[in-house]
Amino acid sequence: MQAGLKKGSVVEIVEDVATLRERVLSARCGRRSVGLVPTMGYLHAGHRRLLERARRENDLVIASIYVNPTQFGPNEDLGRYPRDFDRDTAILEGSGTDILFRPSTATMYPGGVDAQSVWIEPGPLASHLCGPSRPGHFRGVATVVAKLFNMVQPDRAYFGQKDAQQSAIVTRMALDLALPVEVVVVETVREDDGLALSSRNAYLSAEERSQAGALFAALQLARRLVQAGERDSAEIVGEMQRLLHSCAPDGRIDYVSIVDANTFQPVERIERDVLVAVAVYLGKARLIDNMMVEVA
Ligand code: AMP
């Protein structure tokens, strides 16, 4: 099963589904397992963590790069989403990825985005946190991930805890639709000050970057308060908001929220494990982060 690290190998770039299926079929005929890492490119060490995990656990590793238009709102950053194909290729090769699937929008949305008629609706997992701030976002995510799963037909697919709500929706989608894929969620990779790596960090000015560590500091504060016995979500959220206002004065809070770790519904009193989540607009970036907090 284990292929071992193939660092320094050449990644094959595939743009069409027929070639992709040939590669996957020949892996399957040899009883080789297939791992998929879906991304929007502009890769960083967070993506690399997913790729390396996929490399360890599968014989054939496929990464996809596709900036999916249907998960962006009309006033979001689709047009200026950062891209650096040469650097991405170097990172993919450095992490031993076998195939880069780089589809066009014509491949992902036959007849164009407006022709898409059947969508995956994410349901109640999308009703809080990023769902209300980004209407249609998770519908776009679930739909494009379902397409990628059908195109690649991986044994395993790797997603980051950094996008906890997305990972939960994809996990639930695989269960609800009996998709034959194991969804693996990988821990968040952070900078030294705790800022979660994100392609969107490239939007931050030096001053904004220096304030961005406040998100992680707020999450850590929440964990400390729960560990010290605080059970009232509103108290904790208030403390976190105060910290964010003082340490990231240029930020605008989208939400600070405490939700049930499984249902993603808000909790007033913390009695079970929760997910503490924040979203903050800082300059041109909208930053999100989260932390699981266990109740002893
Ligand atoms: P993106 O290219 O932003 O769509 O992200 C592709 C995948 O990488 C998603 O599953 C993300 O959750 C994951 N990811 C992004 N940032 C990080 C990070 N800092 N640590 C771990 N995984 C991440």
Boltz pocket constraint, residues with backbone or C-beta under 6 A from the ligand:
constraints:
  - pocket:
      binder: B
      contacts: [[A, 38], [A, 39], [A, 40], [A, 41], [A, 45], [A, 46], [A, 47], [A, 49], [A, 50], [A, 158], [A, 159], [A, 160], [A, 161], [A, 162], [A, 163], [A, 186], [A, 187], [A, 188], [A, 189], [A, 190], [A, 196], [A, 197], [A, 198], [A, 199]]
      max_distance: 6.0
